Amino acid sequence: MSDSRALADALVFPYLNHAASMFEEQYASREDVDNGMRFGCGLPAGPLAVLDEIGLETVRDALAARFAESGDPRHRPDPAIERLIAEGRTGKAAGKGFYTYDGDEVVADELTPSQVGQGAARPVKTVGVVGSGTMASGIVEVFAVNGFPVTYVARTGDKVDAVRAQIAKNLARQVDKGRIDQGQADAVLGRLTGATEREALGDVDIVVEAIAEEIGIKNQLFADLDRICKSGAVLATTTSSLSIADLAAQTRRPQDVVGMHFFNPAPVMKLVEVINHATTGQDVLDTVQDLCRSTRKVAVSCADRSGFIVNALLFPYLNDAIRAHEEGAELDAVDGAITEHYGYPMGPFALLDVVGNDVALAIEEELLAEFEHESLTPAPLLRELVGAGKLGRKTGEGFRTY
Ligand code: 3HC
């Protein structure tokens, strides 16, 4: 095996193992685990499909050897893998593994989800967005491009203008490429209403919050939305690290509060994780699922737990990559190994610089607090870069210089 292949496998196998455990503990369906990674991170295949492709025994043996050396529980082959092997479901070559196959094709089996019928979704004609950062601006764009009038609220007039300018820039690129005409671009911009006062959200059917990941600020926002928004409005948060139940508790309508976790860049990544906290109403979940369909997003469902599906799988892998680098692996060698052998759209260091090292550190701290595996401790180099203000592309320097 080449060094490059071994490097890629060393980073990817613990992630595959973790995906198996998510399935085994019924945190999410196998389809949602796989769709999460495909549509949230642009991967060519989800982790459970990859396990089937490589063969469960190969992955189990490699992990077991690694566990014998490291003692890290993340390397111990998950019971799901052992169980499926014992049942003869060793992967695609055997015609069955996590999925069931006919040749190369996945075929329906007893775990295949039935098509969900239309529930009692609430009608959504207008959308509100709170925030003006990268995520907020991308989310405003998603809704406006798909025909929804959007009222967005930023803290200052300059920030209101910056969101519109960013969207105008993205639309101009689409016009240049001949994908839309100027009339369509103008129509999208015509659907935007910027405001600096939250009171502007009084009449919208759903608000998507995408402000700073600070609990005090978000709590205050939810109390405000409760005061301002009309009865029946859905209150969605795109938090990636805070408890949705805590935010819901700031309102007198916890049944209307739901998580809608978008991915960066929101106009491009097709995934939305729909997060159901204990008291979210079924009609609210149906409304959000419908809204995802009408904005051409793929929705996956999961419960209110740190990292949800994608971040919980992604960030430990990114952290492992930083540790490999600390131990001498070159940035280009690691990124190259992952893109070459697994076909990811970008390697871990390129992605960390896109996501932002500060965001990565905050998510890793949350994951460590939730799952308590010592090996989830954020790599010292990540802390160092954040301390030095090297946050990634947004500051011009992160793991690489831009
Ligand atoms: N806004 C709008 N459009 C953008 C964009 C942005 N910020 N960045 C790229 N695009 C568009 C480009 O215009 C291009 O569209 P076009 O073909 O219609 O012109 C398309 O995306 C592809 O872009 P490029 O050809 O420039 O570059 P790539 O082919 O390398 O694709 C990528 C860029 C889509 C970002 C791809 O590299 C990718 O899928 N990367 C993985 C990203 C990822 O994993 N995101 C998840 C991070 S975790 C997260 O968000 C969770 C949070 O809680 C932290």
Boltz pocket constraint, residues with backbone or C-beta under 6 A from the ligand:
constraints:
  - pocket:
      binder: B
      contacts: [[A, 40], [A, 41], [A, 42], [A, 170], [A, 173], [A, 177], [A, 238], [A, 240], [A, 262], [A, 263], [A, 264], [A, 265], [A, 266], [A, 267], [A, 268], [A, 269], [A, 311], [A, 314], [A, 345], [A, 346], [A, 351], [A, 355], [A, 359]]
      max_distance: 6.0
